[in-house]
Amino acid sequence: MRLLTRYRDVLTVNWHVGFTAFGGPAVQFQTFHQRFVEHLQWIDEPTYQQIFAISQALPGSASVKMLFCINTIRGGFFAGTLAILMFTLPGAIGMYGLGVGVASIGSTLPSPVYALLSGLNAATVGIIALAAVRLSERAITDRLTRFLVYLGGIMGMLYTALWYYPAIMAGAALTTLVWDLGWLQKIVGTFKSCHQKPVKKEEIMRDLEEGSWPCDSRSSQDSEKTLHPVPSVYLKWESLSSVSTFENPRPAPSPSQSSTSKSGSDSTSKEFSAMSWQWGTAIIAFFVLSFIAILTVHIVSGLPSRAFSLFSSLYLAGTIIFGGGPVVIPLLREYIVSPGWVSPRDFLLGLAIIQSFPGPNFNFAVYLGTLAVVGTSVPSYIGAFIAFVAMYAPGMFIVVGFMGLWRLLREKAWFLAMLRGVNAAAVGLVFTAVYKLWQIGYLTAAVQSGSPLGTDPWLVAITGTAYVGGAWFKMSPPVAILIGGAMGVARYGIFSR
C-alpha cells in the first residue's frame, strides 16, 4: 500500500510537467525547487543542491537527471523512470510533428511567422535570465562561489568548444576542493615558515631567562583567555558550503527534531542508494564498453548507413555534453548541419521553436533526427526514435550507475567541496545560455541565420516584459512566452502598415 501511494504521488505531481515545463533547464530547475523543496518537501535544500551539482557534472540532460533523481528518492527507480517519460514524451512528440511539417515547406516562411518566432525567443531570454539570477542567489555562499559564477559566465561567452565547458566545471571543482580542504592555506603557511628569520642562540637564552618567547604572537591578556572548543557543527560536512555553515551555524536541534531529521536523512539515503556500488560500477562499465563499440563500428565501417551514423553521432553528443542547454546547441549544429543532413535555416527554425516548447531542450534532437533521414529509405518516425534514444541513453546510464556510488561519496568532504564548485560554474553557464540565445534570437526572411535581439528595441521590450513579469508580478513562464509571441506578431502588424 505504501508503494502504491508513492506511485500515485509521483503520477499526480508529474503528469502535467511535460506540458507546462517551459523555458529550458534554467527555468525548470527553478520550478523543481519550488515544487519539490518548498511546497511538497520531498527533499531538503542541501539534497537539492547536491543533485543539482551532480546533474550538471554528469553528461546528458541536466533537468531530466534532476527530475529522475528526485522522483527516485520519493518512489524508487521505476517511479523515476515514469516521471522522465512524462517529462520528455510530450515535447518529443511535438518536435517530431514540427520536423515533419518543416520537411514539406519551401525555402522561406511568411513574415508574420518570423515575427512570432522572434517574439518567442525574446520572451524566453527574459525567462532564462530571471531563472539565472535566482539560481545564483542560492549557489553563491561566499566570495569564492560568487567569483566562480562570474568567471563561468564570462568564460562560456568568450569561447566555444567540445572540451571547453567540461574544463570550466572541472576547474571550478578543483578550486573549491583546494580552498575548502585548506590545501592552499597549508601551502602558504609552509612557505611562510620556511622564510622566517632564524633566531640566534643568544636571543633564545635571553628570552628564556626573561620568561618570554619571541614567536608567541599572543599578548599576555590573550594568553590568559580560555579557548572554547570547536562546535561539533563545524566538524561535519552536512551542507555543500563549509564557509556558509561556519558563518551561519545551525542551532542545536531539539531531541524530537533530531530524531525526525535523522530518520528522514536515513530514509533518503536508503531510497537514493538502494543500488549497491557493485551494480553501479557494472552499469557504468557497460556504458563505457557500448560507447567504445559504437564508435569503433562507426570508424571501421567507413560509410555506415544514415540511420547508424545518426545514432552514433548523437550517442557521442549525449556522452560528451556537460552542462545541458549552453552546450547542446553548438554541438548538435556541428554533428547534424555540417554533414549536410539538415540545412542551417531548418536548424535555426527548430532552435527558435524549441525554446517555446515544454520539456527538455534535448528534444531538439528528435526534430533534427526527423529531418536527417529525409530522402533516405528510413521513415521519419524511426529517425526521431533513434535520435531520442541516442541523446538520452548516455546520461541515464551514467546517472543510474552513479546512484550506486552515492552512499560512498555523499559524506566525503572532498566530494562535497567539488560539488560546490561545479554548482557555481554551472549557474555561470546559464548566463552563457542567455547570451547565446540573445545573439541569434532575431529571425527575418532576409537574415534566416539569426541576429542579435538588441537590433530591434521592440524585442528588447519583450525581453524586459518577460523578466519583470516573472520577477515582480509572478507571471508563469508559459504565460510570459505566449505574451512574447503575441507582442512579436503585434509588432509586425504595426510596422507593416
Secondary structure by P-SEA (a helix, b strand, c coil): caaaaaaaaaaaacccccccccccaaaaaaaaaaccccccccccaaaaaaaaaaaaaccccaaaaaaaaaaaacccaaaaaaaaaaaccaaaaaaaaaaaaaaaccccccaaaaaaaaaaaaaaaaaaaaaaaaaaaaacccaaaaaaaaaaaaaaaaccccccaaaaaaaaaaaaaaaaaaaaaaaaaaaaaaacccccaaaaaaaaaaccccccccccccccbbbbcccccccccccccaaaaaacccccccaaaaaaaaaaaaaaaaaaacccaaaaaaaaaaaaaaaaaaaaaaaaaccccaaaaaaaaaaaaaaacccccccaaaaaaaaccccccccaaaaaaaaaaaaaccccccaaaaaaaaaaaccccccaaaaaaaaaaaacaaaaaaaaaaaaacccccccaaaaaaaaaaaaaaaaaaaaaaaaaaacccccccccccccccccaaaaaaaaaaaaaaacccccaaaaaaaaaaaaaaaaaaaac
